[in-house]
Amino acid sequence: AFHALDGQGLKLLAQGGIVPIIITGRDSLAVRRRVADLGVQHMRFGVADKLATAKELLQTLALDWADVAVIGDDWPDLPLFAHAAFACAPPNAHAEVRALAHHVTSARGGEGAARECCDLLLMASGRYASLLQGHLITLDSR
């Protein structure tokens, strides 16, 4: 199951100039289709070692850990939490993950937590208001 708010959040990140990256232990046709539908350019599926994969992607994109925000919910995400500049976890994440998170979302995982994290990033970068304003304009008002 995928939450529409989470998908829109990832799209808004890209529109706001923030590169969304998906590194997941899951690999299924449904997950691949969802990521493709969202237009995410940088993704890895069926990953056991998320840290090694993240390092590879950061090198490819010429990014530093100081540029990284992450959201995760279980132990495979902990190495990313230890390196990222900002880490989010949903309230239904494992206790060890919540303990390392800089922010625990109000929304539960699978119920809009990723969108909440995306919104925080857009607000912190000063891009939220302009993206919102663009969505307030209707075809009738142009």
N, C-alpha and C positions, 0 to 999 in steps of 0.2 A: 504494500500500500504506500502511496505517495501523497503528500499533502500539498495542495495547490499553493498555499502561502509560501512554503519552502521553495518551490520551483520559481515563483515570481521573485522571491528574494535573490536567488542566484542570477536571474536575468537582470535585476536592478543593479547588482554588483557590477556586472559587465558593462551596463549602460553608464555607470558612474566611474568607469575606468579602473575598477578593482578586478583583478584577474581571479575568477573562481577556479579552484582546483579540487577535484574529487579523487580521493584515495580511499578505496573501500575493500574490505575483505570479501565482500559479496561479488558474485559474478553470475549473472543470469541475463537472459534475453530481455526481460522486463526492465532490469536496472540499466542495461546498455541503451535500450530504447528511450527510457526516461531522460538519461543524461544527454543523448543525442537530440531529443526534442527540445531540451533547454538550451542547446547551442553551446554547452560547455566544451571548450577546446582542449583542456588539459585534464585527463582523467586516467586512472589506473584501476583495474578491477582484479579481484581475487588476490589481493596483496596480503601476505603474511607479515612482512617487515615494512611497516609504514614509514619508519624513520629513513631507511635506505632509499625507499622510493621518493620520499619528500626531498631528500638531499639531491637526488638525481634531477628532479624537476626544478628545484631551486637553481641548480647550476645551469640547466638548460635555459631558464628564464632570466638568468643573471639577477636573482633576488637573494636577499639575505634573511636570516631568521628574524631580524628586526622588522622585516616587512610582512611577517606571517601572523595571521590569526587563524585559529583552528576551533572547530566544534567537534566534540566526540563524546562517547558515552561508556566506553569500557576499556579494559586494560590494554588492548592493542593500540589505543590512542595515547596512552601515557607518555611514551617517548616524544611525541609531537607536543604535548602539553609542556614538557620540560624544556623544550627549545623555542617554542613560539613566543612572540612578544605579547600576544593576547590569546587566552584560551577560554572558551565557553563550554558549558555542559548543561544539558537539560536536567530538571529535577529528578527524573527517573533514571539518571546515569548511575553507574556503580559509585559507591561511597568514596573510593580512592580517587576517582576521576573528579567528582565534585570537590574534593578537598584540594586538588591542584588547580581548579578553575579560577580564573580571575572574576568570572561572572557566571552565575547559575541563572538560566532563563526562567521566566514565569511559565512559558509554554513547555509542555512535555515533549520529549522526543517523538517524532511522528505526528505531532499536533501543532506545528508552527515554530518549534524551537530554532530551527535553522533560519527562518525568516527574521526572528527576533535578533539573532546574532548579525545577520546581514544589515538590518536596520541600524543597529548600533555602529557598525563599521561605516555605513554611509553617513550617519550623523557625525561621528568623530572626524571624518574626512571633509566635512562641510559640503557634502554632495546631496544629502537627503532632501533639503528644501527645494532645490532646483529640479530634482527628479519628480518630486511630488507636484510642483507647480506645472510641470509638463503634462502630468496626468489629469490635472484639473481643467485643462483646456479641452473643450469638446469641438467636434467638427462644426457645430452650429455657431461657435463663437469666433471662428477664424475669419 
